[in-house]
Amino acid sequence: MNAATPADHLVPQATTRAVPQSLLDTLKQRFGAQFSVALAVREQHGRDESVFTVAPPDAVVFAESTLDVSDAVKLAALHRVPVIPFGVGSSLEGHLLAVQGGISLDVSRMNRVLQIDADDLTVTVQPGVTRKQLNEAVKSTGLFFPIDPGADASLGGMCATRASGTNAVRYGTMRENVLALEVVTASGEIIRTGTRAKKSSAGYDLTRLMVGSEGTLGVMTEITLKLYPLPEAVMAASCSFASLADAVNTTIQIIQLGVPIARCELLDGNTVGMVNRHSKLNLPETPLLLMEFHGSPEGVKEQVTTVQSIASENGGNSFEWALTSEDRTRLWTARHNAYFAGLQSRPGCRAISTDTCVPISRLADALLDCVEEANAAEIPYFLVGHVGDGNFHMGYLIDPESPKELQVAEALNTKLVHRALALGGTCSGEHGVGFHKMDFLLSEAGTGAVDMMRAIKQALDPHNIMNPGKIFRL
Amino acid sequence: MNAATPADHLVPQATTRAVPQSLLDTLKQRFGAQFSVALAVREQHGRDESVFTVAPPDAVVFAESTLDVSDAVKLAALHRVPVIPFGVGSSLEGHLLAVQGGISLDVSRMNRVLQIDADDLTVTVQPGVTRKQLNEAVKSTGLFFPIDPGADASLGGMCATRASGTNAVRYGTMRENVLALEVVTASGEIIRTGTRAKKSSAGYDLTRLMVGSEGTLGVMTEITLKLYPLPEAVMAASCSFASLADAVNTTIQIIQLGVPIARCELLDGNTVGMVNRHSKLNLPETPLLLMEFHGSPEGVKEQVTTVQSIASENGGNSFEWALTSEDRTRLWTARHNAYFAGLQSRPGCRAISTDTCVPISRLADALLDCVEEANAAEIPYFLVGHVGDGNFHMGYLIDPESPKELQVAEALNTKLVHRALALGGTCSGEHGVGFHKMDFLLSEAGTGAVDMMRAIKQALDPHNIMNPGKIFRL
């Protein structure tokens, strides 16, 4: 898997730092069976869902406790060797790739739900707990954790990339839903940020500095999250439209009216087709909004009435209801599998996923031209969107062996990002920067802000061992 | 006002840095009438609502633009002289006090609402705009800005302290409601953080690092905020209880049930008496919850039914409704003036206000003992609370000339803070640290986390010129 590919020129060219045998020996001694240099294990930890291939990390440590994390980081720090935290490997922008070599620190075995405080609507978990596992664990309390990026990602990974997903339009993102953290710093020290209190003005917001830092400032070893009461009533529906513009304008009006919709997802007709084939569904292959409403029975009814009237004014068909909880699960599973449905539609392809997010009034401006451009470029793609937030993904489905297709996809992505920035938006709504979007971040934030990020990085990780080569060039 | 007072020992002992005459001359030259060394002007900029007295700043610059701010900071940086941003002077923990001398940078003239994007529910303002001014400016759009710390604070100050107030239980705090900033850094450089997009995973969250940094990392010169549609229906009511415990338990149950209450404020009977006298009201002088409900007419009705039933189970009297918008304004104005009502209740006194915030289930544990302790200490106080968030304020009303009373109040505060920390809470829900709570922050966050804050400060402000001597000791 590490043969040269057309995407190689997109990988940052940095000197791989030598990992001394003495470090490997010490790690072996300290971690025993929790340590591996086997190629298969390293390769499994040296890739994510991106198109990039990089030499795998030199070794993998399977941490089972905060102390394990601290010891591994301390040993790596002694030798100034990179440490790359690893959850389930579902990131999309090269976040996990060992671009400078080093140790992959797998926290997936740190998967205990440590404390459920149902009376406070909070829970504390280890970073390897996945979102589905968490929701299983809290089910009996009548509470749930809404953030849902599609993949059954680890909560550590979701923190690291400031993930969001389908429910964010109502419940916010990881930014709004992490209360407190335990973090192992670049020197191996264990610190705590935040408390279980709902709000605080006590000093710098280290919690939110860590959330979205992509493993470059430390390793999260405990995460305290907000939970929410399961809504009394849930209704889900799909609504199809004659054109993308109609579906997008419906979304814009729903948000502008302040409807507290819980999910508002767009798929274009082409993507509905992929989803139908992958998930054996029979949805009309035209632009589609998938929606969910949470609240009291009366409240949900009010939301539905408002949204139906907006949709109908925009030429939407009547709602198709997912009446049972099984129907709802089927619908959302299909939506979540859109990424895989896309990949399956072109065997052997890889997806380059865009991730812009714009102010809601600019959504049509941001989205419609991108679709025309992709059509004109004759490149296959899927289109899904958390459109209630102004966030959508074009997934260009490229042949990873074709330099031409890669170039076309990157050119489309670049154009799309610069359009979003010009509309007051961001290059990344939820996937993060990794190394793939470093130039986009620079265009978005400017040298001054990125220099501030660099200064923070250098202050907190002076030897640049925490996931180096990501977010910005040092 | 700068004679020695019993509170002096609480002021950090730092060397005042000399402000060279050449700097004053250059500032005078650059800023003309926007520059002052008049004692009255300096004294007005050398105090806040805290009990502390410190020598006033050496000079005041009235900035009228971002460029003014940048130039003032650059000149101060050349001479390594402190710069203390100043809004309206309503902070409570010594934030604005020139503990190391230097220049007060008054941004109150930067009071333009720069851009209202009603279609995106966002607005961009200069830092001197106050929250009331903002709400006047956006009134005609059908939108409002909910964060309401009581005082008509400047939005720059509210950002700096991560303010919240009565509406935070539903709408969040400044942490959740600031989308983007323009910031003048410690070197005078102008940078931008964030965009108008609702969410982003693009790099470190500099916006939230600045929010709550109390002027120690830079000066905010533009602020982009979220707005909300004015609720279709608003209802406000008061409900009185036989005991504080009943009122607190009602609150806990309201939150645990997930009622989206917009305001849920507690006053004890003693404070209701102060408010009655100050605001010429006639509320029953027993523990009181003041509540407000926002939503659709049906939604508000549902909330009210639920809350009435919880209150009644806890022995609450029937709701007294504030039926008209004038009645509501009178009720909330009275609540907002509780601080001044407290001060007025004891002529010549100053208030030491506590600010702990705990997980909601621990609110009774955090609050009830504090009241008993204050009663036992025979110190007059007011008690108000944003109890829906687990946040409350005891305002100890002390004679500023009495070392004994100061000592008693500080001892009560210390005990109260350590109780809140033991319950999983924070020493500051919304007022910030200033210099008064530096030791509390250390107890709460631990040396490791405070060292991380120090490292960030040193990286971003290497000469320690931005509001030095606040949040932590360097």
HADDOCK unambig.tbl for C-alpha pairs under 7 A between the chains (distance, minus, plus):
assign (segid A and resid 119 and name CA) (segid B and resid 256 and name CA) 6.35 0.50 0.50
assign (segid A and resid 119 and name CA) (segid B and resid 361 and name CA) 5.72 0.50 0.50
assign (segid A and resid 120 and name CA) (segid B and resid 359 and name CA) 5.80 0.50 0.50
assign (segid A and resid 120 and name CA) (segid B and resid 360 and name CA) 5.54 0.50 0.50
assign (segid A and resid 120 and name CA) (segid B and resid 361 and name CA) 5.59 0.50 0.50
assign (segid A and resid 161 and name CA) (segid B and resid 201 and name CA) 6.37 0.50 0.50
assign (segid A and resid 162 and name CA) (segid B and resid 201 and name CA) 5.61 0.50 0.50
assign (segid A and resid 176 and name CA) (segid B and resid 176 and name CA) 6.84 0.50 0.50
assign (segid A and resid 191 and name CA) (segid B and resid 448 and name CA) 5.41 0.50 0.50
assign (segid A and resid 191 and name CA) (segid B and resid 449 and name CA) 5.68 0.50 0.50
assign (segid A and resid 192 and name CA) (segid B and resid 445 and name CA) 6.61 0.50 0.50
assign (segid A and resid 192 and name CA) (segid B and resid 449 and name CA) 6.35 0.50 0.50
assign (segid A and resid 193 and name CA) (segid B and resid 445 and name CA) 6.58 0.50 0.50
assign (segid A and resid 193 and name CA) (segid B and resid 449 and name CA) 6.55 0.50 0.50
assign (segid A and resid 195 and name CA) (segid B and resid 424 and name CA) 6.03 0.50 0.50
assign (segid A and resid 195 and name CA) (segid B and resid 425 and name CA) 5.84 0.50 0.50
assign (segid A and resid 195 and name CA) (segid B and resid 426 and name CA) 6.48 0.50 0.50
assign (segid A and resid 196 and name CA) (segid B and resid 359 and name CA) 5.80 0.50 0.50
assign (segid A and resid 196 and name CA) (segid B and resid 424 and name CA) 5.68 0.50 0.50
assign (segid A and resid 196 and name CA) (segid B and resid 425 and name CA) 6.13 0.50 0.50
assign (segid A and resid 197 and name CA) (segid B and resid 357 and name CA) 5.90 0.50 0.50
assign (segid A and resid 197 and name CA) (segid B and resid 358 and name CA) 4.71 0.50 0.50
assign (segid A and resid 197 and name CA) (segid B and resid 359 and name CA) 4.60 0.50 0.50
assign (segid A and resid 197 and name CA) (segid B and resid 424 and name CA) 6.78 0.50 0.50
assign (segid A and resid 197 and name CA) (segid B and resid 425 and name CA) 4.97 0.50 0.50
assign (segid A and resid 197 and name CA) (segid B and resid 426 and name CA) 6.41 0.50 0.50
assign (segid A and resid 198 and name CA) (segid B and resid 359 and name CA) 6.54 0.50 0.50
assign (segid A and resid 198 and name CA) (segid B and resid 389 and name CA) 6.31 0.50 0.50
assign (segid A and resid 199 and name CA) (segid B and resid 429 and name CA) 5.64 0.50 0.50
assign (segid A and resid 200 and name CA) (segid B and resid 426 and name CA) 6.29 0.50 0.50
assign (segid A and resid 200 and name CA) (segid B and resid 428 and name CA) 5.60 0.50 0.50
assign (segid A and resid 200 and name CA) (segid B and resid 429 and name CA) 4.15 0.50 0.50
assign (segid A and resid 200 and name CA) (segid B and resid 430 and name CA) 5.96 0.50 0.50
assign (segid A and resid 201 and name CA) (segid B and resid 161 and name CA) 6.37 0.50 0.50
assign (segid A and resid 201 and name CA) (segid B and resid 162 and name CA) 5.60 0.50 0.50
assign (segid A and resid 201 and name CA) (segid B and resid 212 and name CA) 6.17 0.50 0.50
assign (segid A and resid 201 and name CA) (segid B and resid 428 and name CA) 5.21 0.50 0.50
assign (segid A and resid 201 and name CA) (segid B and resid 429 and name CA) 5.31 0.50 0.50
assign (segid A and resid 201 and name CA) (segid B and resid 430 and name CA) 4.89 0.50 0.50
assign (segid A and resid 201 and name CA) (segid B and resid 431 and name CA) 6.30 0.50 0.50
assign (segid A and resid 201 and name CA) (segid B and resid 432 and name CA) 4.66 0.50 0.50
assign (segid A and resid 202 and name CA) (segid B and resid 427 and name CA) 6.71 0.50 0.50
assign (segid A and resid 202 and name CA) (segid B and resid 428 and name CA) 5.31 0.50 0.50
assign (segid A and resid 202 and name CA) (segid B and resid 432 and name CA) 5.63 0.50 0.50
assign (segid A and resid 202 and name CA) (segid B and resid 433 and name CA) 5.91 0.50 0.50
assign (segid A and resid 202 and name CA) (segid B and resid 441 and name CA) 6.26 0.50 0.50
assign (segid A and resid 203 and name CA) (segid B and resid 212 and name CA) 6.52 0.50 0.50
assign (segid A and resid 203 and name CA) (segid B and resid 213 and name CA) 6.52 0.50 0.50
assign (segid A and resid 203 and name CA) (segid B and resid 433 and name CA) 6.56 0.50 0.50
assign (segid A and resid 203 and name CA) (segid B and resid 471 and name CA) 6.12 0.50 0.50
assign (segid A and resid 204 and name CA) (segid B and resid 209 and name CA) 6.06 0.50 0.50
assign (segid A and resid 204 and name CA) (segid B and resid 212 and name CA) 6.16 0.50 0.50
assign (segid A and resid 204 and name CA) (segid B and resid 213 and name CA) 5.58 0.50 0.50
assign (segid A and resid 204 and name CA) (segid B and resid 453 and name CA) 6.35 0.50 0.50
assign (segid A and resid 205 and name CA) (segid B and resid 208 and name CA) 6.50 0.50 0.50
assign (segid A and resid 205 and name CA) (segid B and resid 209 and name CA) 5.56 0.50 0.50
assign (segid A and resid 208 and name CA) (segid B and resid 205 and name CA) 6.51 0.50 0.50
assign (segid A and resid 208 and name CA) (segid B and resid 208 and name CA) 6.58 0.50 0.50
assign (segid A and resid 209 and name CA) (segid B and resid 204 and name CA) 6.07 0.50 0.50
assign (segid A and resid 209 and name CA) (segid B and resid 205 and name CA) 5.56 0.50 0.50
assign (segid A and resid 209 and name CA) (segid B and resid 209 and name CA) 6.47 0.50 0.50
assign (segid A and resid 212 and name CA) (segid B and resid 201 and name CA) 6.16 0.50 0.50
assign (segid A and resid 212 and name CA) (segid B and resid 203 and name CA) 6.52 0.50 0.50
assign (segid A and resid 212 and name CA) (segid B and resid 204 and name CA) 6.15 0.50 0.50
assign (segid A and resid 213 and name CA) (segid B and resid 203 and name CA) 6.52 0.50 0.50
assign (segid A and resid 213 and name CA) (segid B and resid 204 and name CA) 5.58 0.50 0.50
assign (segid A and resid 229 and name CA) (segid B and resid 258 and name CA) 6.27 0.50 0.50
assign (segid A and resid 256 and name CA) (segid B and resid 119 and name CA) 6.37 0.50 0.50
assign (segid A and resid 258 and name CA) (segid B and resid 229 and name CA) 6.28 0.50 0.50
assign (segid A and resid 299 and name CA) (segid B and resid 299 and name CA) 6.01 0.50 0.50
assign (segid A and resid 357 and name CA) (segid B and resid 197 and name CA) 5.92 0.50 0.50
assign (segid A and resid 358 and name CA) (segid B and resid 197 and name CA) 4.72 0.50 0.50
assign (segid A and resid 359 and name CA) (segid B and resid 120 and name CA) 5.80 0.50 0.50
assign (segid A and resid 359 and name CA) (segid B and resid 196 and name CA) 5.82 0.50 0.50
assign (segid A and resid 359 and name CA) (segid B and resid 197 and name CA) 4.61 0.50 0.50
assign (segid A and resid 359 and name CA) (segid B and resid 198 and name CA) 6.55 0.50 0.50
assign (segid A and resid 360 and name CA) (segid B and resid 120 and name CA) 5.56 0.50 0.50
assign (segid A and resid 361 and name CA) (segid B and resid 119 and name CA) 5.73 0.50 0.50
assign (segid A and resid 361 and name CA) (segid B and resid 120 and name CA) 5.59 0.50 0.50
assign (segid A and resid 389 and name CA) (segid B and resid 198 and name CA) 6.32 0.50 0.50
assign (segid A and resid 424 and name CA) (segid B and resid 195 and name CA) 6.03 0.50 0.50
assign (segid A and resid 424 and name CA) (segid B and resid 196 and name CA) 5.67 0.50 0.50
assign (segid A and resid 424 and name CA) (segid B and resid 197 and name CA) 6.78 0.50 0.50
assign (segid A and resid 425 and name CA) (segid B and resid 195 and name CA) 5.83 0.50 0.50
assign (segid A and resid 425 and name CA) (segid B and resid 196 and name CA) 6.10 0.50 0.50
assign (segid A and resid 425 and name CA) (segid B and resid 197 and name CA) 4.95 0.50 0.50
assign (segid A and resid 426 and name CA) (segid B and resid 195 and name CA) 6.48 0.50 0.50
assign (segid A and resid 426 and name CA) (segid B and resid 197 and name CA) 6.40 0.50 0.50
assign (segid A and resid 426 and name CA) (segid B and resid 200 and name CA) 6.30 0.50 0.50
assign (segid A and resid 427 and name CA) (segid B and resid 202 and name CA) 6.70 0.50 0.50
assign (segid A and resid 428 and name CA) (segid B and resid 200 and name CA) 5.61 0.50 0.50
assign (segid A and resid 428 and name CA) (segid B and resid 201 and name CA) 5.23 0.50 0.50
assign (segid A and resid 428 and name CA) (segid B and resid 202 and name CA) 5.32 0.50 0.50
assign (segid A and resid 429 and name CA) (segid B and resid 199 and name CA) 5.64 0.50 0.50
assign (segid A and resid 429 and name CA) (segid B and resid 200 and name CA) 4.15 0.50 0.50
assign (segid A and resid 429 and name CA) (segid B and resid 201 and name CA) 5.31 0.50 0.50
assign (segid A and resid 430 and name CA) (segid B and resid 200 and name CA) 5.97 0.50 0.50
assign (segid A and resid 430 and name CA) (segid B and resid 201 and name CA) 4.90 0.50 0.50
assign (segid A and resid 431 and name CA) (segid B and resid 201 and name CA) 6.30 0.50 0.50
assign (segid A and resid 432 and name CA) (segid B and resid 201 and name CA) 4.65 0.50 0.50
assign (segid A and resid 432 and name CA) (segid B and resid 202 and name CA) 5.62 0.50 0.50
assign (segid A and resid 433 and name CA) (segid B and resid 202 and name CA) 5.90 0.50 0.50
assign (segid A and resid 433 and name CA) (segid B and resid 203 and name CA) 6.55 0.50 0.50
assign (segid A and resid 441 and name CA) (segid B and resid 202 and name CA) 6.26 0.50 0.50
assign (segid A and resid 445 and name CA) (segid B and resid 192 and name CA) 6.62 0.50 0.50
assign (segid A and resid 445 and name CA) (segid B and resid 193 and name CA) 6.58 0.50 0.50
assign (segid A and resid 448 and name CA) (segid B and resid 191 and name CA) 5.40 0.50 0.50
assign (segid A and resid 449 and name CA) (segid B and resid 191 and name CA) 5.69 0.50 0.50
assign (segid A and resid 449 and name CA) (segid B and resid 192 and name CA) 6.35 0.50 0.50
assign (segid A and resid 449 and name CA) (segid B and resid 193 and name CA) 6.55 0.50 0.50
assign (segid A and resid 453 and name CA) (segid B and resid 204 and name CA) 6.36 0.50 0.50
assign (segid A and resid 455 and name CA) (segid B and resid 459 and name CA) 5.82 0.50 0.50
assign (segid A and resid 455 and name CA) (segid B and resid 460 and name CA) 6.83 0.50 0.50
assign (segid A and resid 456 and name CA) (segid B and resid 456 and name CA) 5.79 0.50 0.50
assign (segid A and resid 456 and name CA) (segid B and resid 459 and name CA) 6.37 0.50 0.50
assign (segid A and resid 459 and name CA) (segid B and resid 455 and name CA) 5.83 0.50 0.50
assign (segid A and resid 459 and name CA) (segid B and resid 456 and name CA) 6.39 0.50 0.50
assign (segid A and resid 459 and name CA) (segid B and resid 459 and name CA) 5.93 0.50 0.50
assign (segid A and resid 460 and name CA) (segid B and resid 455 and name CA) 6.82 0.50 0.50
assign (segid A and resid 471 and name CA) (segid B and resid 203 and name CA) 6.11 0.50 0.50
